[in-house]
Amino acid sequence: MLRPMEGDGAYDRHSAYQMVGGHLHADLVAAAADAIVPDNGRGSVVLVDYGCAQGRVSAPLVRTAIERVRQEHGDVPVQVYHNDLLANDWATLFERLRREDSYLHLAGGPVTPLVSATSFYEPVVPRGIVDLGLSFAAIQWLSSPGPRGCGSALYFDQLKGESRTRMADQAHADWTRFLRRRADELAPGGRMVLDMMGVPESGVAAGHQAWQLVREVCEEMLAEGQLDANRLDDYVLPVYERTADEGRRPFGESIGDRLHLDHLEMKPVPDPFTQRYQADGDASALATEFVGFFRAFSEPSLREGLGLDDAAVESLYHRLTSRIEVAAKGFAFDVHALTMVISRVD
Ligand SMILES: C[S@@+](CC[C@H](N)C(=O)[O-])C[C@H]1O[C@@H](n2cnc3c(N)ncnc32)[C@H](O)[C@@H]1O
């Protein structure tokens, strides 16, 4: 049950927060692109964006990478693979590639956009060809939903005891699987720059408060007979925010023979919604904008997982908006980007 983001460009329209996160990595992407030495035999440079969605966040970063490659290797052909799930909103991504600021308009050798519409837990491109892999705010999505039979718990940090441990184990297995696939795909000398949602030292997940409010809404809708108790009992969003140690762990295991962790940091991502609220005090705008952002990534999974029809979806997000408006003063969604640079061990 892997679901992409909300379609028809909605994810991009509500990605102000992700844009802030993506830009934090511009220097790391530029440095990794500077280190690319095109393979003579293949005669081209290959970039991959894993979990690209509609492309707004990564577009400037892919462009930066190509500009840096062009500085040293002006005419080398570049292939850019855009990877996401089959049901992704590919039309919006291709619209963006036609715009004037697209990497397709850079001077120099030919640049070819390609799509790999499959899960990044599977092979995404042929073995041994990737010079630079990118991935932003995607790898916190697991390969399957969390454990079943957890009552009204909807988010990993609401799980207790054995079910929490099971979800942590699943997250570790998925992260290891992602890395194994990428180790197969990286070219000699190849690197990845990626980030995912992380949990800082304080141990408080970004989604802690928002998902607690969603849980309350679901319990209310359940009491009113608007939700199926079994569906709620069996659904936990397939998202896991990793600690820095959980990010490092596979590199101390067998994958460490194939991939080297060059750099890891946990960076707070300034939240544009609460920053604006602090400036203008407009609780209604905070709630509306935050829920637009939150809905763009959560709706497809909630709709399918909880078996919601259109009316129930509207009701859920409407109630969430009201609750956030009331809680505006103390509301926080403090994302931390767990950022890594990873290279192939040759
Ligand atoms: C929060 S969005 C991030 C999108 C974009 N990289 C950004 O920075 O805004 C997460 C993306 O990961 C994709 N995704 C989740 N699981 C995936 C998987 N197993 N394989 C490929 N893409 C996946 C989703 O479909 C979604 O487009």
The ligand as an SDF file (V2000), in Angstrom:
LIG
                    3D

 27 29  0  0  0  0  0  0  0  0999 V2000
    7.4050   14.1150    1.0180 C   0  0  0  0  0  0  0  0  0  0  0  0
    7.6360   13.6830   -0.6700 S   0  0  0  0  0  0  0  0  0  0  0  0
    9.1830   14.4220   -1.0670 C   0  0  0  0  0  0  0  0  0  0  0  0
    9.2390   14.7780   -2.5090 C   0  0  0  0  0  0  0  0  0  0  0  0
   10.4180   15.6190   -2.9490 C   0  0  0  0  0  0  0  0  0  0  0  0
   11.6440   14.8570   -2.9740 N   0  0  0  0  0  0  0  0  0  0  0  0
   10.5600   16.8320   -2.0770 C   0  0  0  0  0  0  0  0  0  0  0  0
   11.6770   17.0500   -1.5380 O   0  0  0  0  0  0  0  0  0  0  0  0
    9.6040   17.5930   -1.9290 O   0  0  0  0  0  0  0  0  0  0  0  0
    8.0590   11.9660   -0.5980 C   0  0  0  0  0  0  0  0  0  0  0  0
    8.0960   11.3280   -1.9770 C   0  0  0  0  0  0  0  0  0  0  0  0
    8.6430   10.0170   -1.8660 O   0  0  0  0  0  0  0  0  0  0  0  0
    7.8810    9.1660   -2.6840 C   0  0  0  0  0  0  0  0  0  0  0  0
    8.0280    7.7940   -2.2200 N   0  0  0  0  0  0  0  0  0  0  0  0
    7.6060    7.2640   -1.0470 C   0  0  0  0  0  0  0  0  0  0  0  0
    7.9150    5.9660   -1.0080 N   0  0  0  0  0  0  0  0  0  0  0  0
    8.5370    5.6850   -2.1850 C   0  0  0  0  0  0  0  0  0  0  0  0
    9.1020    4.5110   -2.7280 C   0  0  0  0  0  0  0  0  0  0  0  0
    9.0700    3.3570   -2.0570 N   0  0  0  0  0  0  0  0  0  0  0  0
    9.6720    4.5790   -3.9390 N   0  0  0  0  0  0  0  0  0  0  0  0
    9.7250    5.7400   -4.6380 C   0  0  0  0  0  0  0  0  0  0  0  0
    9.2090    6.9010   -4.1580 N   0  0  0  0  0  0  0  0  0  0  0  0
    8.6260    6.8540   -2.9450 C   0  0  0  0  0  0  0  0  0  0  0  0
    6.4550    9.6620   -2.5530 C   0  0  0  0  0  0  0  0  0  0  0  0
    5.6320    9.1810   -3.5810 O   0  0  0  0  0  0  0  0  0  0  0  0
    6.7020   11.1580   -2.5870 C   0  0  0  0  0  0  0  0  0  0  0  0
    6.6520   11.6550   -3.8850 O   0  0  0  0  0  0  0  0  0  0  0  0
  1  2  1  0
  2  3  1  0
  2 10  1  0
  3  4  1  0
  4  5  1  0
  5  6  1  0
  5  7  1  0
  7  8  2  0
  7  9  1  0
 10 11  1  0
 11 12  1  0
 11 26  1  0
 12 13  1  0
 13 14  1  0
 13 24  1  0
 14 15  1  0
 14 23  1  0
 15 16  2  0
 16 17  1  0
 17 18  1  0
 17 23  2  0
 18 19  1  0
 18 20  2  0
 20 21  1  0
 21 22  2  0
 22 23  1  0
 24 25  1  0
 24 26  1  0
 26 27  1  0
M  CHG  2   2   1   9  -1
M  END
$$$$
